[in-house]
Amino acid sequence: MENSNGDSTCHDALALVRRASFCWDSVGFFEGAEKLLEVWFELPTDDDGKLTGSGLRTISRESWDAVLEKVNCKILSVKSNDVTDAYVLSESSMFISDDRFILKTCGVTTLLAAIPSLIELVQRHCKVSNVRDIFYSRKNFNRPELQSPVHRKFEDEVAYLDKIFSNGAAYCLGRMNGDRWFLYMLDQPIPRLVADQTLEIYMDGLDEGTMMAFTKEKSKTAEEATRASGISSLIPGAIIDDALFDPVGYSMNGLLDGHYFTIHVTPQPECSYVSFETNFPQESYSDLVGRVVELFRPKKFSYTLFANQHSPCGTSLHAVNGDLVSGYRRIDTDYREFSNSYNLTFCHYVRLDSPRKPSGLLPSLMSTR
């Protein structure tokens, strides 16, 4: 954050110089907001909790390629540790553990089309088809009309999912005429007996000077972008797999101690967006949220924290000190509790120097679904 008006003026001037040397207009619009799918399968285990058959990690790369073909994206690289395979994709990321599948895709990908193929693949390879839990979520799109028909409205996504799952429940958190977050999950009172938590941060209106690191004009390699932006110091010691796209854009996955984090960057000024996601267990996420926001300095951001009763943070509502994100004002907080022992907090913030939306007619909801 800038400490004085003079520092802010110098930073803004530097951003203008950099923008003049790089033609953003030639890049065009890209929908950075991702669709996120997380599926847990019920696999047979022994008394010690160890798998007695094949888990998802034994499925071949070719089989995952076929699933991703339905989504219109492909695998670029993969890094692994003892419990997770982390794939960087042409549009975001995929994480595979023995009984959990996570797929996060941006742009105009058709993520929901992966579900039938995924269930069939697990049934064929692992000899089971029982889905223990499913979570599908996303924030509102900037240009929903560019999406495939099923993804243009959340109501249509819910209708699609309801044809596959008989006990789904759909939710919307946030303002219907502003930033909001959609969630679809199974409505079942079966608590998970191990800790589970996911923090996501969605940032819009990013600092142009910071965004230059995620262009080929500024950074020649992904490693250079990771280092120059400060991402490499967010979670020290992590195994990092990163990709810098041509001419702009960036994705990375990180693995540490059985957990993951991932960052995706759309740097174009007209649609700048950054997402951060992790399942690292913490008693408090205040410091991590503050450091991520400080790194990218968005004009506005939202976060969701999804946790169950066994998570170290306990109730997600108190895991972030909501009023102490430096330089930002919290304008929305939503909290939900679910029958499966999970709880969820959604918060939305605006930077203190960001102008408020003028009063008057509200924009059409069709433009921000």
Secondary structure per residue as TSV (DSSP state, phi and psi in degrees):
chain	resnum	aa	ss	phi	psi
A	1	M	-	360.0	146.2
A	2	E	-	-73.0	141.9
A	3	N	S	-96.8	-12.1
A	4	S	S	-153.0	165.2
A	5	N	H	-64.3	-35.1
A	6	G	H	-64.8	-44.0
A	7	D	H	-62.5	-40.0
A	8	S	H	-63.5	-42.0
A	9	T	H	-63.1	-42.9
A	10	C	H	-63.1	-42.2
A	11	H	H	-63.9	-42.8
A	12	D	H	-63.7	-39.4
A	13	A	H	-64.9	-40.6
A	14	L	H	-63.5	-39.7
A	15	A	H	-62.2	-38.7
A	16	L	H	-66.1	-39.5
A	17	V	H	-63.6	-43.9
A	18	R	H	-64.8	-40.0
A	19	R	H	-65.2	-36.6
A	20	A	H	-64.5	-29.9
A	21	S	H	-86.4	-7.3
A	22	F	S	-129.4	126.8
A	23	C	-	-86.0	90.2
A	24	W	G	-63.4	-32.3
A	25	D	G	-61.4	-24.3
A	26	S	G	-77.8	-10.1
A	27	V	T	-87.9	-47.3
A	28	G	-	88.1	176.8
A	29	F	-	-74.6	143.9
A	30	F	-	-143.8	135.0
A	31	E	-	-83.3	100.8
A	32	G	-	-76.8	-29.0
A	33	A	-	-58.7	127.1
A	34	E	-	-94.3	157.4
A	35	K	E	-97.2	135.4
A	36	L	E	-124.7	125.6
A	37	L	E	-122.0	128.4
A	38	E	E	-130.0	123.2
A	39	V	E	-126.0	127.9
A	40	W	E	-107.9	132.8
A	41	F	E	-107.7	148.6
A	42	E	-	-89.8	98.3
A	43	L	-	-105.2	146.7
A	44	P	-	-68.8	136.7
A	45	T	B	-133.3	163.6
A	46	D	-	-88.5	-172.2
A	47	D	T	-64.6	-21.5
A	48	D	T	-92.7	3.7
A	49	G	S	84.4	8.0
A	50	K	-	-88.6	143.5
A	51	L	B	-61.7	139.6
A	52	T	S	-101.3	-4.1
A	53	G	S	-135.7	-153.6
A	54	S	-	-87.2	136.3
A	55	G	-	-99.0	177.8
A	56	L	G	-64.3	-27.0
A	57	R	G	-70.5	-14.3
A	58	T	G	-88.4	-3.1
A	59	I	S	-72.2	141.3
A	60	S	-	-73.3	156.6
A	61	R	H	-59.2	-39.0
A	62	E	H	-62.3	-36.4
A	63	S	H	-68.5	-39.3
A	64	W	H	-67.6	-36.0
A	65	D	H	-58.0	-40.4
A	66	A	H	-67.8	-38.3
A	67	V	H	-63.9	-44.9
A	68	L	H	-69.7	-23.1
A	69	E	H	-62.1	-33.1
A	70	K	H	-66.5	-24.1
A	71	V	H	-94.2	-13.0
A	72	N	T	70.7	43.8
A	73	C	-	-146.6	172.4
A	74	K	-	-144.9	162.3
A	75	I	E	-79.2	133.0
A	76	L	E	-101.7	-40.0
A	77	S	E	-163.2	169.1
A	78	V	E	-147.7	141.2
A	79	K	E	-130.3	148.4
A	80	S	E	-135.7	154.9
A	81	N	-	-128.7	-158.6
A	82	D	S	-69.0	-21.5
A	83	V	S	-125.3	-12.9
A	84	T	-	-140.9	140.8
A	85	D	E	-106.0	122.6
A	86	A	E	-112.4	118.1
A	87	Y	E	-107.0	128.8
A	88	V	E	-88.3	128.3
A	89	L	E	-108.0	167.5
A	90	S	T	-62.2	-26.7
A	91	E	T	-132.3	80.4
A	92	S	E	88.4	-130.1
A	93	S	E	-146.0	161.1
A	94	M	E	-140.7	137.6
A	95	F	E	-127.7	129.8
A	96	I	E	-123.1	124.0
A	97	S	-	-120.3	-176.1
A	98	D	S	-57.1	-41.2
A	99	D	S	-125.7	10.1
A	100	R	E	-130.6	138.1
A	101	F	E	-122.5	125.3
A	102	I	E	-124.7	127.6
A	103	L	E	-131.8	124.6
A	104	K	E	-127.4	117.7
A	105	T	E	-134.8	143.3
A	106	C	-	-110.0	-168.1
A	107	G	T	66.0	-140.5
A	108	V	T	-109.8	32.2
A	109	T	-	-63.6	154.9
A	110	T	-	-107.7	68.1
A	111	L	G	-59.3	-42.6
A	112	L	G	-62.8	-22.2
A	113	A	G	-65.8	-14.2
A	114	A	H	-76.7	-22.0
A	115	I	H	-63.2	-50.6
A	116	P	H	-59.3	-42.5
A	117	S	H	-65.3	-38.5
A	118	L	H	-62.8	-49.1
A	119	I	H	-62.1	-42.2
A	120	E	H	-64.7	-40.4
A	121	L	H	-64.4	-45.1
A	122	V	H	-66.7	-38.2
A	123	Q	H	-63.3	-41.9
A	124	R	H	-71.5	-42.2
A	125	H	H	-87.2	-41.0
A	126	C	H	-100.5	-3.9
A	127	K	S	65.2	24.1
A	128	V	-	-138.3	155.1
A	129	S	-	-136.1	8.8
A	130	N	-	-77.6	115.6
A	131	V	E	-87.8	116.9
A	132	R	E	-78.3	-40.7
A	133	D	E	-152.4	148.7
A	134	I	E	-138.4	138.3
A	135	F	E	-131.3	120.9
A	136	Y	E	-119.8	130.9
A	137	S	E	-150.2	159.6
A	138	R	E	-169.6	161.3
A	139	K	E	-89.2	174.8
A	140	N	-	-69.4	144.5
A	141	F	-	-82.0	154.2
A	142	N	S	-76.2	-40.2
A	143	R	-	-129.4	73.8
A	144	P	G	-62.6	-25.5
A	145	E	G	-66.8	-15.9
A	146	L	G	-85.1	-12.8
A	147	Q	S	-75.9	162.6
A	148	S	-	-62.5	155.0
A	149	P	G	-50.7	-41.6
A	150	V	G	-68.1	-23.3
A	151	H	G	-99.2	3.7
A	152	R	S	-76.3	-31.7
A	153	K	S	-129.9	139.0
A	154	F	H	-62.5	-33.7
A	155	E	H	-59.2	-36.1
A	156	D	H	-73.4	-34.7
A	157	E	H	-64.0	-40.9
A	158	V	H	-62.6	-43.4
A	159	A	H	-60.7	-40.3
A	160	Y	H	-63.0	-46.9
A	161	L	H	-66.7	-35.6
A	162	D	H	-65.4	-22.3
A	163	K	T	-74.2	-19.8
A	164	I	T	-98.7	-38.7
A	165	F	-	-118.6	134.1
A	166	S	T	-87.6	-12.8
A	167	N	T	-127.1	45.0
A	168	G	E	-84.1	156.0
A	169	A	E	-137.6	134.9
A	170	A	E	-118.6	143.3
A	171	Y	E	-140.3	155.5
A	172	C	E	-133.1	127.7
A	173	L	E	-118.4	143.1
A	174	G	E	103.8	-169.1
A	175	R	-	-89.7	132.7
A	176	M	T	-65.9	-24.1
A	177	N	T	-108.7	27.7
A	178	G	S	-156.3	-151.0
A	179	D	-	-72.1	131.9
A	180	R	E	-150.4	168.3
A	181	W	E	-137.8	133.4
A	182	F	E	-107.5	145.6
A	183	L	E	-142.0	136.4
A	184	Y	E	-125.9	131.0
A	185	M	E	-148.5	171.1
A	186	L	E	-83.7	138.4
A	187	D	-	-95.1	90.8
A	188	Q	-	-146.5	129.8
A	189	P	-	-82.2	53.9
A	190	I	-	-118.5	97.7
A	191	P	-	-69.6	143.7
A	192	R	-	-81.0	139.1
A	193	L	S	-92.1	1.5
A	194	V	S	-121.9	156.4
A	195	A	-	-64.4	137.3
A	196	D	-	-148.2	132.7
A	197	Q	E	-155.6	147.9
A	198	T	E	-140.8	125.8
A	199	L	E	-107.3	129.8
A	200	E	E	-127.1	139.7
A	201	I	E	-125.0	129.3
A	202	Y	E	-118.8	118.2
A	203	M	E	-118.9	133.7
A	204	D	E	-125.6	155.1
A	205	G	S	66.6	59.1
A	206	L	-	-80.3	156.8
A	207	D	-	-62.6	124.2
A	208	E	H	-65.2	-36.6
A	209	G	H	-62.0	-43.1
A	210	T	H	-64.4	-39.2
A	211	M	H	-66.6	-23.9
A	212	M	G	-60.2	-26.7
A	213	A	G	-62.5	-20.1
A	214	F	G	-103.2	32.8
A	215	T	B	-125.1	152.7
A	216	K	T	-67.7	-20.0
A	217	E	T	-64.9	-37.5
A	218	K	T	-98.3	-43.5
A	219	S	-	-114.9	132.1
A	220	K	S	-85.9	-25.7
A	221	T	S	-135.2	162.7
A	222	A	H	-63.9	-38.9
A	223	E	H	-60.8	-39.0
A	224	E	H	-65.0	-41.7
A	225	A	H	-64.5	-41.4
A	226	T	H	-62.1	-41.9
A	227	R	H	-74.0	-46.2
A	228	A	H	-67.0	-32.2
A	229	S	H	-79.6	-17.3
A	230	G	T	93.1	0.2
A	231	I	G	-61.3	-35.5
A	232	S	G	-62.6	-22.1
A	233	S	G	-98.6	-0.1
A	234	L	T	-63.9	-50.3
A	235	I	S	-130.3	87.5
A	236	P	T	-59.3	143.4
A	237	G	T	90.5	-4.4
A	238	A	-	-75.6	148.4
A	239	I	E	-76.0	121.1
A	240	I	E	-113.0	134.1
A	241	D	E	-126.1	118.9
A	242	D	E	-132.1	159.7
A	243	A	E	-143.2	132.5
A	244	L	E	-111.8	122.0
A	245	F	-	-90.7	159.6
A	246	D	S	-110.0	119.0
A	247	P	S	-93.2	-16.7
A	248	V	B	-142.6	162.6
A	249	G	-	113.5	154.0
A	250	Y	E	-156.4	143.0
A	251	S	E	-140.4	147.8
A	252	M	E	-151.6	149.9
A	253	N	E	-121.5	146.9
A	254	G	E	-131.8	140.3
A	255	L	E	-125.3	135.7
A	256	L	E	-158.1	123.3
A	257	D	T	53.1	44.3
A	258	G	T	81.2	6.4
A	259	H	E	-126.7	168.2
A	260	Y	E	-131.7	160.9
A	261	F	E	-145.7	155.2
A	262	T	E	-147.7	144.1
A	263	I	E	-133.2	137.5
A	264	H	E	-135.0	135.7
A	265	V	E	-126.5	125.2
A	266	T	E	-111.3	104.8
A	267	P	-	-89.1	-10.7
A	268	Q	-	-56.5	131.2
A	269	P	G	-56.1	-35.3
A	270	E	G	-71.1	-18.2
A	271	C	G	-147.0	29.6
A	272	S	-	-60.0	136.8
A	273	Y	E	-158.1	139.6
A	274	V	E	-135.9	137.5
A	275	S	E	-120.7	145.6
A	276	F	E	-130.6	135.8
A	277	E	E	-142.7	141.8
A	278	T	E	-155.6	155.6
A	279	N	-	-115.6	19.6
A	280	F	-	-60.6	129.4
A	281	P	-	-76.6	132.2
A	282	Q	-	-142.1	147.4
A	283	E	S	-72.8	-35.8
A	284	S	-	-136.2	138.5
A	285	Y	-	-106.1	9.2
A	286	S	H	-59.9	-46.0
A	287	D	H	-65.8	-43.0
A	288	L	H	-65.7	-45.3
A	289	V	H	-59.9	-43.6
A	290	G	H	-62.1	-41.1
A	291	R	H	-69.4	-38.9
A	292	V	H	-65.0	-45.4
A	293	V	H	-64.9	-40.6
A	294	E	H	-62.2	-34.7
A	295	L	H	-65.2	-39.2
A	296	F	H	-107.7	-18.9
A	297	R	-	50.2	58.1
A	298	P	-	-73.8	158.7
A	299	K	S	-72.3	-29.2
A	300	K	E	-152.3	155.3
A	301	F	E	-154.7	156.7
A	302	S	E	-126.2	153.7
A	303	Y	E	-134.9	151.5
A	304	T	E	-123.3	139.0
A	305	L	E	-127.1	117.3
A	306	F	E	-112.9	121.5
A	307	A	E	-145.5	156.4
A	308	N	E	-110.0	179.4
A	309	Q	T	-67.0	-16.7
A	310	H	T	-93.4	-6.0
A	311	S	S	-67.4	143.3
A	312	P	T	-57.1	-27.7
A	313	C	T	-78.7	-13.2
A	314	G	-	65.6	-120.1
A	315	T	S	-77.5	124.5
A	316	S	G	-62.9	-25.1
A	317	L	G	-62.1	-30.3
A	318	H	G	-105.6	8.6
A	319	A	S	-85.2	-12.2
A	320	V	S	-129.0	127.1
A	321	N	-	-74.6	93.1
A	322	G	G	-60.3	-27.2
A	323	D	G	-92.0	1.3
A	324	L	G	-116.6	28.6
A	325	V	S	-83.1	105.5
A	326	S	T	-57.1	130.3
A	327	G	T	84.3	6.6
A	328	Y	E	-131.2	153.8
A	329	R	E	-115.9	127.2
A	330	R	E	-79.9	128.1
A	331	I	E	-116.7	-14.1
A	332	D	E	-145.6	140.9
A	333	T	E	-141.2	127.2
A	334	D	E	-124.3	138.8
A	335	Y	E	-132.8	135.5
A	336	R	E	-134.0	147.4
A	337	E	E	-119.9	143.5
A	338	F	-	-121.4	162.6
A	339	S	T	-68.6	-18.2
A	340	N	T	-93.6	19.2
A	341	S	S	80.0	4.0
A	342	Y	E	-85.1	153.2
A	343	N	E	-135.6	156.2
A	344	L	E	-141.0	135.0
A	345	T	E	-123.2	132.5
A	346	F	E	-119.2	129.6
A	347	C	E	-132.8	144.3
A	348	H	E	-126.0	137.0
A	349	Y	E	-129.7	152.9
A	350	V	E	-126.8	146.4
A	351	R	E	-68.5	143.2
A	352	L	T	-63.9	-25.6
A	353	D	T	-95.1	8.5
A	354	S	S	-87.4	132.6
A	355	P	-	-67.3	146.4
A	356	R	-	-74.4	154.6
A	357	K	-	-63.7	132.0
A	358	P	-	-59.5	148.0
A	359	S	S	-72.5	162.7
A	360	G	S	132.5	-154.9
A	361	L	S	-65.8	136.4
A	362	L	-	-75.3	146.8
A	363	P	-	-64.7	155.1
A	364	S	-	-62.0	132.8
A	365	L	G	-62.5	-24.1
A	366	M	G	-62.6	-22.6
A	367	S	G	-88.3	-7.8
A	368	T	G	-135.1	34.5
A	369	R	-	-70.8	360.0
